[in-house]
Every structure is written in structure tokens, then in C-alpha cells.
Amino acid sequence: AARNGNLEIVKLLVETGVELDRKTIDGATALARAASKGHEDVVAYLIENGANVNTVDRLGNSPLGEAASGGFVSIVKVLIDNGARLDHTNKKNETIAERAESKGKYKVIELLTI
């Protein structure tokens, strides 16, 4: 639901007690899935309801890294404003900025260097 941006289903799942930071088989959380696809409303809702902004998947990628490599500037800002670690590196030792740069997401890099 989070990956597809279906906020109403995400709300229903949260209201029924689904664990916010439950991981998929590849270690991703709902927040990471929503961040990677640019679903700002879902990201905001999950954070407001206590989702951990610093979880990592099996490759060591965080929601911030996913949003940065996708070029989703507004989501990057929301995650940073809510405590996402800028100094995080994944298992390939890539920084958040390097992930954005490798995908040509220069507006994200501008935000990260302010």
C-alpha cells in the first residue's frame, strides 16, 4: 500500500495495529517504500504516526537514501527535518549525496549541501 501511494489503505493498516517498522523480505519498511516512490503524503503520515526514519534494508539503504536517489526533494527535506541521518552510508559505502549524484539528482544534492 505504501509503495503504491495508497494513503487510505495505509491509514487503515495503521489503525488496525500493523507494526509501522515491519520489514519486507528485502528489509524495506513502508516508509522506505513510500519514500522511494515519491509518495509524500504517505511518508508524512507514517512519520506522524511514529515510523523510524533511520531504518535500513538488507543493502543498508535508508528511507533518506531512497528518496535522495529518486530525486524527491520534498521527501528528503521531510526526512531530514524529522531526524534522518545525513551521515548514513549503505553496504556499498555510498553516502546519501553519492546516491543522489549517481542518479543525476542535483536538486537533492543542492539541498544536502545547504
C-alpha positions as CSV (number, residue, x, y, z in Angstrom):
1,A,0.0,0.0,0.0
2,A,2.8,2.4,0.9
3,R,4.8,1.7,-2.2
4,N,1.7,2.3,-4.3
5,G,0.9,5.6,-2.5
6,N,-2.5,4.3,-1.2
7,L,-2.8,6.5,1.8
8,E,-6.3,5.3,2.8
9,I,-5.1,1.7,2.9
10,V,-2.0,2.7,4.9
11,K,-4.2,4.6,7.4
12,L,-6.5,1.5,7.7
13,L,-3.5,-0.7,8.4
14,V,-2.0,1.7,10.9
15,E,-5.4,2.0,12.7
16,T,-5.7,-1.8,12.9
17,G,-2.3,-2.0,14.6
18,V,0.1,-3.1,11.9
19,E,3.7,-2.5,13.0
20,L,5.0,0.6,11.3
21,D,8.6,-0.6,11.0
22,R,7.8,-4.1,9.9
23,K,10.2,-5.1,7.2
24,T,9.6,-6.8,3.9
25,I,11.6,-9.8,2.7
26,D,14.3,-7.4,1.4
27,G,14.3,-5.5,4.7
28,A,12.4,-2.4,3.5
29,T,9.8,-0.7,5.6
30,A,6.6,1.0,4.5
31,L,8.4,4.4,5.0
32,A,11.3,3.4,2.7
33,R,8.9,2.1,0.1
34,A,6.8,5.3,0.1
35,A,10.0,7.4,0.1
36,S,11.4,5.5,-2.9
37,K,8.3,6.1,-5.0
38,G,7.8,9.8,-4.0
39,H,4.6,9.4,-2.0
40,E,4.9,12.5,0.2
41,D,1.5,12.1,1.8
42,V,2.2,8.5,2.9
43,V,5.7,9.5,4.1
44,A,4.3,12.3,6.2
45,Y,1.5,10.1,7.7
46,L,3.9,7.3,8.6
47,I,6.3,9.7,10.3
48,E,3.5,11.5,12.2
49,N,2.5,8.0,13.5
50,G,6.0,7.1,14.7
51,A,7.8,5.4,11.8
52,N,11.5,5.2,12.3
53,V,13.2,7.4,9.7
54,N,16.6,5.7,10.1
55,T,15.7,2.1,9.4
56,V,17.9,0.2,6.8
57,D,17.1,-2.6,4.4
58,R,19.3,-5.6,3.7
59,L,21.6,-3.5,1.4
60,G,21.9,-0.8,4.1
61,N,19.8,1.7,2.3
62,S,17.7,4.1,4.4
63,P,14.5,5.9,3.5
64,L,16.5,9.1,3.1
65,G,18.8,7.4,0.6
66,E,15.9,6.0,-1.3
67,A,14.2,9.4,-1.5
68,A,17.5,11.1,-2.5
69,S,18.3,8.6,-5.3
70,G,14.7,9.1,-6.5
71,G,15.2,12.9,-6.6
72,F,12.3,13.5,-4.3
73,V,13.4,16.8,-2.8
74,S,10.3,17.5,-0.6
75,I,10.6,14.0,0.9
76,V,14.3,14.4,1.5
77,K,13.5,17.6,3.4
78,V,10.7,16.0,5.5
79,L,13.0,13.1,6.4
80,I,15.9,15.4,7.4
81,D,13.5,17.6,9.4
82,N,12.4,14.5,11.3
83,G,15.9,13.3,12.2
84,A,17.1,11.2,9.2
85,R,20.9,10.8,9.4
86,L,22.7,12.6,6.7
87,D,26.0,10.8,7.5
88,H,24.5,7.3,6.7
89,T,26.3,5.0,4.3
90,N,24.9,1.8,2.8
91,K,26.7,-1.5,2.5
92,K,28.4,-0.2,-0.7
93,N,29.8,2.6,1.5
94,E,27.7,5.1,-0.6
95,T,26.7,8.3,1.1
96,I,23.3,9.9,0.7
97,A,24.8,12.6,-1.6
98,E,26.6,10.0,-3.7
99,R,23.4,8.0,-4.2
100,A,21.7,11.2,-5.4
101,E,24.6,12.2,-7.6
102,S,24.8,8.7,-9.2
103,K,21.3,9.2,-10.4
104,G,21.8,12.8,-11.5
105,K,19.5,14.2,-8.8
106,Y,21.3,17.6,-8.4
107,K,18.4,19.4,-6.7
108,V,18.7,16.9,-3.9
109,I,22.5,17.5,-3.8
110,E,21.8,21.2,-3.5
111,L,19.5,20.6,-0.5
112,L,22.0,18.3,1.1
113,T,24.8,20.8,0.9
114,I,22.9,23.8,2.2
